[in-house]
């Protein structure tokens, strides 16, 4: 509990463990005897992975689908969020009779390593000091996220996934799965993603990180120990990022130049326009469910992602010999991860004669279209999943889960 005399939290309080006590779902705990080797060379232990499951695993464990979340997502893909009380971010996709049908599939979604919803990250106590890691937490990569998921599946006794699917940063994880563990994946669905982060996207992330680090309450990443919270900086980071998730058409349709609760401009710096009020709301609500240091670490992991880099710049070599069946999906108005980035992956897969299909969905909703109601997108997902289910003669399972 808080140290009343010092006016700040006690140094030996485990903030992450306290948070986990109130989180629904499951926890996988890896002890010092099973450290997680990270790309930066650190053996991280102990490690906790927080995850949710939906549906029932069939007898031969062949109906598992791994859902990989985006930057600001978490494991509550189809569950009420314990902090916001809102439906899961993919509640329209996952569930009985939906494109990812939990009457037929066992769905797993875990919080990524470096996250802030139960999986080990900067909020956790560093066993060497007894204090929250903060910036002492090792830098993680997309491959590290996938390695952690592999450990989770091993613990569940799942040798091969029917499908791995995800959008945005989730698509990066999907591509890493398909490249590094092709024998453990039947089908892969990367949505609104890319095989590397562009300079423009790195630049947007750097603006967000600098906003956080410029907040006096950030305290060099030690805000937990000093009883502060860089809410202003994290809010601005969220506002800047959220603009990239939308299209100009979507912003114009929803807000235009409409004023917010007033008949005329105020000649001041209050939120005169509805779009300003909307962005401020996005920033304010975000800080209630996300950790500032986790934002730094996860955005950096995305920045480092470049699948061709370790293959002499030839992306096709990352997938050479794969038997994975791919379905890549992009959205016409997505300027954060434009269709051209998906085509780069498709061309690389074509170069090695991989089994790949590709669909660009016409939508004016921007990058966030994969999280919104898009019937054509739903139909594509359902068709690809059904086709592969029939192809391998998958045996289903009754609905259930937690």
C-alpha positions in Angstrom: 0.0 0.0 0.0 1.0 3.6 -0.2 3.7 4.8 2.1 1.9 7.6 3.9 5.1 9.0 5.5 6.8 9.4 2.1 3.7 10.2 0.2 4.5 7.6 -2.4 4.1 3.9 -3.0 6.3 1.5 -1.1 9.3 0.3 -3.2 8.5 -3.4 -2.7 4.9 -3.2 -3.8 4.2 -5.4 -6.8 1.9 -3.3 -8.9 1.4 -5.8 -11.6 0.5 -8.6 -9.2 -2.0 -6.4 -7.5 -3.5 -5.6 -10.9 -3.7 -9.3 -11.8 -5.8 -10.1 -8.8 -8.7 -8.2 -10.4 -8.3 -9.4 -14.0 -10.6 -12.1 -15.4 -9.1 -14.9 -17.5 -6.0 -17.1 -17.1 -2.4 -16.7 -16.2 0.6 -18.7 -17.4 3.6 -18.3 -15.1 7.1 -19.1 -16.2 9.7 -19.2 -13.4 13.4 -18.7 -13.2 13.9 -22.3 -14.4 12.2 -21.4 -17.7 13.4 -17.9 -18.7 12.3 -16.2 -21.9 15.2 -15.5 -24.1 14.7 -12.1 -25.8 16.2 -10.7 -29.0 18.2 -8.1 -27.0 20.0 -11.0 -25.3 18.3 -10.9 -21.9 16.9 -14.0 -20.3 13.7 -12.7 -18.7 12.3 -14.4 -15.6 9.9 -14.7 -14.0 7.3 -14.1 -16.8 3.6 -14.1 -16.5 1.3 -14.3 -19.5 -2.3 -13.2 -19.2 -4.8 -14.6 -21.7 -8.4 -15.3 -22.5 -10.0 -18.3 -24.2 -13.3 -18.7 -26.0 -14.9 -21.9 -27.2 -13.7 -25.4 -26.5 -10.6 -27.2 -27.7 -11.5 -30.4 -29.6 -10.2 -33.8 -28.8 -7.2 -33.7 -31.1 -6.5 -30.0 -30.4 -6.7 -29.1 -34.0 -9.3 -26.3 -33.8 -7.2 -23.6 -32.1 -7.1 -20.0 -33.4 -4.6 -17.5 -32.0 -5.8 -13.9 -32.2 -3.0 -11.4 -32.0 -3.9 -7.9 -30.7 -2.8 -4.5 -32.0 -0.7 -1.8 -30.2 -3.4 -0.6 -27.8 -5.4 -3.8 -27.7 -5.2 -6.6 -25.1 -6.5 -10.1 -24.4 -10.1 -9.1 -24.0 -10.9 -9.5 -27.7 -14.4 -10.8 -27.2 -15.0 -10.1 -23.5 -16.2 -7.1 -21.6 -13.2 -5.0 -20.7 -12.5 -5.0 -17.0 -11.5 -1.3 -16.9 -13.7 0.4 -19.4 -16.7 -1.9 -19.2 -16.9 -1.8 -23.0 -17.4 -4.9 -25.3 -14.2 -6.6 -26.5 -12.4 -5.0 -29.5 -13.4 -7.9 -31.8 -16.8 -8.8 -30.4 -18.2 -8.6 -33.9 -15.7 -11.1 -35.2 -15.4 -13.6 -32.4 -18.4 -15.5 -31.0 -21.1 -18.1 -31.8 -22.1 -17.9 -35.4 -19.6 -15.1 -36.1 -16.7 -15.2 -38.6 -14.5 -16.7 -35.9 -17.1 -19.1 -34.7 -16.6 -20.2 -31.1 -19.1 -23.0 -31.7 -16.4 -24.5 -33.9 -13.1 -23.1 -32.7 -11.1 -22.6 -29.6 -9.9 -19.0 -29.6 -6.9 -17.8 -27.6 -5.8 -14.2 -27.2 -3.0 -13.2 -24.9 -1.7 -9.8 -23.7 1.7 -9.3 -25.4 5.0 -9.3 -23.5 5.8 -5.7 -22.5 2.0 -5.0 -22.1 0.1 -3.7 -19.2 -2.9 -6.0 -18.8 -1.4 -8.8 -16.8 1.5 -10.0 -19.0 5.0 -9.1 -17.7 6.1 -5.6 -18.7 7.5 -2.4 -17.2 4.9 -2.4 -14.5 6.2 -5.6 -13.0 8.7 -5.7 -10.1 12.3 -6.3 -11.2 13.5 -9.3 -9.0 16.9 -7.7 -8.8 15.7 -4.6 -7.1 12.2 -5.3 -5.8 11.0 -2.1 -7.6 9.0 -1.7 -10.8 11.1 -2.2 -13.8 10.3 1.1 -15.5 13.0 1.7 -18.1 15.1 -1.2 -16.7 12.7 -3.6 -18.5 14.5 -5.0 -21.5 13.5 -3.8 -24.9 11.2 -6.3 -26.7 10.5 -7.2 -30.3 7.6 -8.6 -32.3 9.6 -11.9 -32.3 9.7 -11.8 -28.5 5.9 -11.4 -28.5 5.6 -14.5 -30.7 8.1 -16.5 -28.6 5.9 -15.8 -25.6 2.8 -17.0 -27.4 4.7 -20.2 -28.4 5.4 -20.9 -24.7 1.7 -20.3 -24.0 0.6 -22.8 -26.7 3.1 -25.3 -25.4 1.6 -25.1 -22.0 -1.8 -25.7 -23.5 -0.5 -28.8 -25.4 -1.4 -27.2 -28.7 1.2 -28.3 -31.3 -0.4 -26.7 -34.4 -2.8 -23.8 -34.8 -5.6 -24.0 -37.3 -5.1 -20.3 -37.8 -3.3 -17.2 -36.5 -5.0 -13.9 -37.2 -4.5 -10.3 -36.3 -4.6 -6.7 -37.5 -2.0 -3.9 -37.5 0.6 -4.9 -34.9 -1.3 -8.2 -34.7 -0.6 -8.7 -38.4 3.1 -8.3 -37.7 2.9 -11.1 -35.2 0.9 -13.3 -37.7 3.7 -12.8 -40.3 6.4 -13.6 -37.7 4.5 -16.8 -36.8 4.2 -17.9 -40.4 7.9 -17.2 -41.1 9.4 -18.7 -37.9 7.0 -21.5 -37.0 5.4 -22.6 -40.4 5.1 -26.2 -39.1 2.8 -24.9 -36.3 0.4 -22.9 -38.4 -2.1 -24.1 -41.0 -3.5 -20.7 -42.1 -2.4 -17.1 -41.5 -4.5 -14.0 -41.8 -2.5 -10.7 -41.6 -4.9 -7.8 -41.7 -4.0 -4.1 -42.4 -0.3 -4.8 -41.7 3.2 -4.9 -43.2 6.4 -6.8 -43.2 8.3 -3.8 -41.8 7.5 -0.4 -40.2 8.0 2.5 -42.5 9.9 5.7 -41.7 6.6 7.6 -41.5 5.2 5.2 -39.0 8.4 5.3 -36.9 8.1 9.1 -37.0 4.6 9.1 -35.7 5.6 6.7 -32.8 8.5 9.0 -31.9 6.2 11.9 -31.6 4.1 9.9 -29.1 7.1 8.8 -27.1 8.5 12.3 -26.9 5.1 13.5 -25.7 5.2 11.0 -22.9 8.8 11.6 -21.9 8.3 15.4 -22.0 5.6 15.1 -19.3 7.2 16.2 -16.0 5.2 13.5 -14.3 7.0 10.8 -16.3 10.0 11.2 -13.9 12.4 9.3 -16.2 10.1 6.3 -16.3 10.0 6.0 -12.5 6.5 7.6 -12.0 5.1 4.6 -10.1 7.8 4.9 -7.4 7.3 8.7 -7.2 3.5 8.5 -7.0 2.9 10.4 -10.3 1.4 9.5 -13.6 2.2 11.1 -17.0 -1.4 11.3 -18.1 -1.0 14.5 -20.1 1.9 13.0 -22.2 0.2 9.7 -22.7 -3.0 11.4 -23.7 -1.3 13.5 -26.4 0.5 10.3 -27.7 -2.9 8.6 -28.0 -4.4 11.7 -29.7 -1.6 11.8 -32.3 -1.8 8.1 -33.0 -5.6 8.0 -33.2 -5.5 10.5 -36.1 -3.5 7.9 -38.1 -6.1 5.2 -37.5 -8.8 7.3 -39.3 -9.2 8.5 -42.8 -9.8 12.1 -43.9 -13.2 11.0 -45.3 -14.2 9.4 -42.0 -13.2 12.5 -40.0 -15.1 14.7 -42.4 -18.2 12.5 -42.4 -18.2 12.3 -38.6 -17.2 15.8 -37.6 -16.5 18.1 -40.6 -16.0 21.6 -39.1 -18.9 21.3 -36.7 -18.6 23.2 -33.5 -18.7 21.6 -30.1 -21.7 22.7 -28.0 -21.5 26.3 -29.2 -22.9 28.6 -31.9 -19.7 30.4 -32.8 -16.0 30.2 -32.4 -14.7 31.5 -29.0 -11.4 33.0 -30.2 -9.6 30.9 -27.6 -8.0 27.5 -27.2 -10.9 25.5 -25.8 -12.3 22.7 -27.9 -14.2 24.8 -30.4 -14.6 21.9 -32.9 -16.2 18.5 -32.4 -13.1 16.8 -33.7 -11.0 18.5 -31.0 -13.4 17.3 -28.3 -13.3 13.8 -29.8 -9.5 13.6 -29.7 -9.4 14.9 -26.2 -11.9 12.3 -25.1 -9.8 9.6 -26.8 -6.7 10.7 -24.9 -8.4 11.1 -21.5 -10.1 7.6 -21.6 -6.9 5.9 -22.9 -4.8 6.8 -19.8 -7.3 4.9 -17.6 -6.4 1.6 -19.3 -2.9 1.9 -20.5 0.6 2.3 -19.0 2.9 5.0 -20.4 6.1 2.9 -20.3 4.3 0.0 -21.9 3.4 2.4 -24.8 7.1 3.2 -25.2 8.1 -0.4 -25.3 5.4 -1.7 -27.6 5.8 1.1 -30.1 9.5 0.5 -30.2 8.9 -3.2 -30.9 6.9 -2.2 -33.9 9.6 0.2 -35.1 12.2 -2.6 -35.0 10.1 -4.9 -37.1 11.6 -5.7 -40.5 11.3 -9.2 -41.7 13.5 -8.8 -44.8 16.4 -7.3 -42.8 17.9 -10.7 -41.7 17.4 -12.2 -45.2 19.6 -9.9 -47.1 16.7 -7.5 -47.8 14.8 -10.3 -49.7 11.5 -10.7 -48.0 10.6 -13.9 -49.9 13.5 -15.7 -48.2 11.7 -15.2 -44.8 8.9 -17.6 -46.1 10.9 -20.0 -48.3 9.5 -23.5 -48.1 6.3 -22.6 -46.2 3.2 -24.7 -46.4 1.1 -22.0 -44.6 -2.0 -20.8 -46.5 -2.2 -17.0 -46.4 -5.0 -14.6 -46.7 -3.9 -10.9 -46.7 -6.5 -8.2 -46.2 -6.1 -4.5 -46.6 -8.4 -1.5 -46.7 -8.5 1.1 -49.5 -8.4 4.2 -47.2 -5.8 2.9 -44.8 -2.8 5.3 -45.1 -1.0 4.0 -42.0 -0.6 0.5 -43.4 -1.6 1.1 -47.0 -2.5 -1.6 -49.5 0.9 -1.2 -51.1 2.5 -2.7 -48.0 0.3 -5.8 -48.2 1.1 -6.2 -51.9 4.8 -6.3 -51.0 4.1 -9.3 -48.8 1.9 -10.9 -51.5 4.6 -10.5 -54.1 7.2 -12.0 -51.8 4.9 -15.0 -51.2 4.2 -15.3 -54.9 7.9 -15.4 -55.6 8.2 -18.6 -53.6 4.9 -20.1 -55.0 3.2 -19.9 -51.6 -0.5 -20.4 -51.2 -1.7 -16.8 -50.9 -4.9 -14.9 -51.5 -5.3 -11.2 -51.2 -8.3 -8.9 -50.9 -8.4 -5.1 -50.7 -11.7 -4.0 -49.0 -13.3 -0.8 -50.2 -13.8 1.3 -47.2 -13.5 5.0 -46.2 -13.0 4.2 -42.5 -9.2 4.1 -42.6 -6.9 1.8 -40.7 -9.4 1.2 -37.9 -11.8 -0.5 -40.4 -10.6 -3.9 -39.2 -12.1 -3.1 -35.8 -15.4 -1.7 -37.2 -18.5 -3.1 -38.9 -17.5 -4.0 -42.4 -19.7 -6.7 -43.9 -17.4 -7.4 -46.9 -14.5 -7.9 -44.5 -16.6 -10.3 -42.4 -17.5 -12.3 -45.5 -13.9 -12.6 -46.6 -12.9 -13.9 -43.2 -15.7 -16.4 -43.0 -15.1 -17.6 -46.5 -11.4 -18.2 -46.0 -11.8 -19.8 -42.6 -14.7 -22.1 -43.9 -12.7 -23.1 -46.9 -9.7 -24.2 -44.9 -11.8 -25.9 -42.3 -13.4 -28.0 -45.0 -10.0 -28.6 -46.7 -8.5 -30.3 -43.6 -11.7 -31.9 -42.4 -11.6 -30.2 -39.1 -13.6 -31.7 -36.3 -15.5 -29.0 -34.3 -16.3 -28.6 -30.7 -19.2 -27.3 -28.6 -19.2 -23.7 -27.5 -17.8 -22.6 -24.1 -14.7 -21.0 -22.7 -13.8 -18.2 -20.4 
